[in-house]
Amino acid sequence: MADHQRLRIHPMEGEAPPPPTTPLVPPGSSRSEKGVPLNHPPLLRSVPAIYSKPGKRSCCCKCMCWTISLFVLLLIVLAAIVGILYLVFKPKLPDYSVDTLRISDLRLNFDMSLYAKFDVKITANNPNKKIGIYYEKGGKLSVWYTNTRLCEGSLPQFYQGHQNKTVLDVSLSGQVQSGSTLMKALQQQQQTGRIPLDLKVHAPIAIKLGRLKLMKIRVLGECLLVVDSLSSNNLISIKASNCKFRMKL
């Protein structure tokens, strides 16, 4: 009996082994309805490639290069023109000097405002040999004391030729609110015999080169004066004067 079970457990040589009850399926594959394994390749996500048109990009680069080149060329041409004009005409700033200063009125009103009226005579000098100056509308002349404007007047409109000096008589007037404190300070300063005043010039002008009238520019000037008195209806003695001027577009 034991030998019979041994023969059943160990098949004889040459006998085929029994088929496996479960078919072997390789990992990563699936089975069809008929039991045949189906091998599916892994899914790959495709990314659309973006291609730029080389012709369009190169055209934009060329346009940008041409624009920059033209701009640089224009700057060079303008610089050359300005340099030639400077060498030919040799422009110089106009300058001004204060000749006389007279106080027509300086008083406190009933509302404690300070009223001032000055008469100023100044000389405008055009030192240029080939440049004329048009003094346009809107020119101002003002007198200040310790950052307070005492009075103001308008400059006349006129044309000044080459190397010309023009004497201008300008009447200035103004009113300062709460002027009692300012009047007291002026009286105390007058006792020293040296009163600092600041005369400011704002002159819009146009340059004339030959027959060509150029764009308007502004002459900004400042004259630091020291006078001996502020007595009304008297000619004031100017002890010191320091004037500086500059141009602004």
CORUR-V477318 format. One record per residue. N is the residue number from 1. RES is the residue in one letter. SS is DSSP state (h for helix, s for strand, l for the rest). D_LAST is the distance of its C-alpha to the last C-alpha in whole Angstrom. Layout:
N;RES;SS;D_LAST  N;RES;SS;D_LAST
This chain:
1;M;l;128  2;A;h;126  3;D;h;126  4;H;h;125  5;Q;h;122  6;R;h;121  7;L;h;122  8;R;h;119  9;I;h;117  10;H;l;117  11;P;l;117  12;M;l;119  13;E;l;117  14;G;l;116  15;E;l;115  16;A;l;112  17;P;l;110  18;P;l;109  19;P;l;106  20;P;l;103  21;T;l;103  22;T;l;99  23;P;l;97  24;L;l;95  25;V;l;91  26;P;l;89  27;P;l;86  28;G;l;83  29;S;l;85  30;S;s;86  31;R;s;89  32;S;l;90  33;E;l;93  34;K;l;95  35;G;l;95  36;V;l;93  37;P;s;90  38;L;s;86  39;N;l;84  40;H;l;80  41;P;l;77  42;P;l;75  43;L;l;72  44;L;l;68  45;R;l;65  46;S;l;63  47;V;l;59  48;P;l;58  49;A;l;56  50;I;l;52  51;Y;l;51  52;S;l;48  53;K;l;48  54;P;h;47  55;G;h;46  56;K;h;43  57;R;h;42  58;S;h;41  59;C;h;40  60;C;h;37  61;C;h;36  62;K;h;36  63;C;h;33  64;M;h;31  65;C;h;32  66;W;h;31  67;T;h;28  68;I;h;27  69;S;h;28  70;L;h;26  71;F;h;22  72;V;h;23  73;L;h;24  74;L;h;21  75;L;h;19  76;I;h;21  77;V;h;21  78;L;h;17  79;A;h;17  80;A;h;20  81;I;h;18  82;V;h;15  83;G;h;18  84;I;h;20  85;L;h;18  86;Y;h;17  87;L;h;21  88;V;h;22  89;F;h;19  90;K;l;19  91;P;l;15  92;K;l;15  93;L;l;14  94;P;l;15  95;D;s;17  96;Y;s;19  97;S;s;23  98;V;s;25  99;D;s;28  100;T;s;30  101;L;s;30  102;R;s;33  103;I;s;34  104;S;s;35  105;D;s;36  106;L;s;36  107;R;s;38  108;L;s;39  109;N;l;40  110;F;l;43  111;D;l;41  112;M;l;40  113;S;l;36  114;L;s;35  115;Y;s;34  116;A;s;32  117;K;s;31  118;F;s;30  119;D;s;29  120;V;s;27  121;K;s;27  122;I;s;24  123;T;s;23  124;A;s;20  125;N;s;20  126;N;s;19  127;P;l;20  128;N;l;19  129;K;l;22  130;K;l;21  131;I;s;18  132;G;s;18  133;I;s;15  134;Y;s;15  135;Y;s;15  136;E;l;14  137;K;l;16  138;G;l;15  139;G;l;15  140;K;s;17  141;L;s;19  142;S;s;21  143;V;s;24  144;W;s;24  145;Y;s;28  146;T;l;28  147;N;l;25  148;T;s;26  149;R;s;25  150;L;s;27  151;C;s;26  152;E;s;23  153;G;s;22  154;S;s;20  155;L;l;19  156;P;l;21  157;Q;l;19  158;F;s;20  159;Y;s;19  160;Q;s;20  161;G;l;22  162;H;l;22  163;Q;l;23  164;N;s;23  165;K;s;24  166;T;s;24  167;V;s;25  168;L;s;24  169;D;s;27  170;V;s;25  171;S;s;27  172;L;s;26  173;S;s;28  174;G;s;28  175;Q;s;31  176;V;s;31  177;Q;l;33  178;S;l;36  179;G;l;36  180;S;h;39  181;T;h;38  182;L;h;35  183;M;h;37  184;K;h;40  185;A;h;37  186;L;h;36  187;Q;h;40  188;Q;h;41  189;Q;h;38  190;Q;h;39  191;Q;l;42  192;T;l;41  193;G;l;39  194;R;l;36  195;I;s;33  196;P;s;30  197;L;s;27  198;D;s;23  199;L;s;21  200;K;s;18  201;V;s;15  202;H;s;12  203;A;s;12  204;P;s;10  205;I;s;10  206;A;s;11  207;I;s;12  208;K;s;16  209;L;s;17  210;G;l;21  211;R;l;21  212;L;s;18  213;K;s;15  214;L;s;12  215;M;s;9  216;K;s;7  217;I;s;5  218;R;s;6  219;V;s;9  220;L;s;11  221;G;s;14  222;E;s;17  223;C;s;21  224;L;s;24  225;L;s;27  226;V;s;31  227;V;s;33  228;D;l;37  229;S;l;37  230;L;l;36  231;S;l;39  232;S;l;39  233;N;l;39  234;N;s;39  235;L;s;37  236;I;s;35  237;S;l;35  238;I;s;32  239;K;s;33  240;A;s;30  241;S;s;27  242;N;s;24  243;C;s;20  244;K;s;17  245;F;s;14  246;R;s;10  247;M;s;7  248;K;s;4  249;L;l;0
